[in-house]
Amino acid sequence: MKSFLSAAALAAAALCASAPASAAIALIFTPASTHINVGDSVAIEVSITGLDAEVLSGFDLNFLYNSTVLDWTLTEYFGANLGNSFGLNDMSVNGNLAVDDISIDDDATLAANQANSFLLFRFHLDGKANGATTFTLGADPDFDRNHVGLQFATLNVNVGSACISVGTGSCDVPEPASYGLAAVALLAAGFAGRTRRRNARTAA
């Protein structure tokens, strides 16, 4: 029994270890989960952190959300963190909020003046109907989540997300890794139950 539980623990550890390692640079969504009523508004802040020796010199991003649940109303852009830039382009169509800008400062100027972590956006959204939706970047690295760093190289950024529930909607959905850990726990519990039943029959 102990050997099986040890194997289950090792399997759980392997499952966690097999998840891709997080990039040092991350896009953080705050709050990560929130609830509003239909007709109410919410502000989601998006910050970049962990730049260290890198800079953010530009971006071409698409934030996706369920437009039957939320309406986008306003983007507050903290563009001073990119120094002198061309200015933000932002437009939302059918739950796809596209934003892009690029700095016209050189790398040395950005490196000297840009913080390691800073607030980039504050998005204002209105609750439109009952339901829940994630608010995060699309998956395409070239067109949905293109962060530009030193010498116009693409940055490897670990992208977070926010879940917004409206009215009767709920964000209480386990993360995929939780399903795997739960499956390991259920297997261990099932094996323990079979062992107890077998031992009981042997004793009888």
Secondary structure, DSSP 8 states (H G I E B T S, - for coil): -HHHHHHHHHHHHHHHHHS----SEEEEEESSEEEE-TT-EEEEEEEEE--TT----EEEEEEE--TTTEEEEEEEE-GGGG-SBS--EEEEETTEEEEEEEB-S-HHHHHHH--SSEEEEEEEEEE-SSEEEEEEE-S-TTTTEEEE-GGG-B--EEE--EEEEETT-------HHHHHHHHHHHHHHHHHHHHHHHHHHHH-
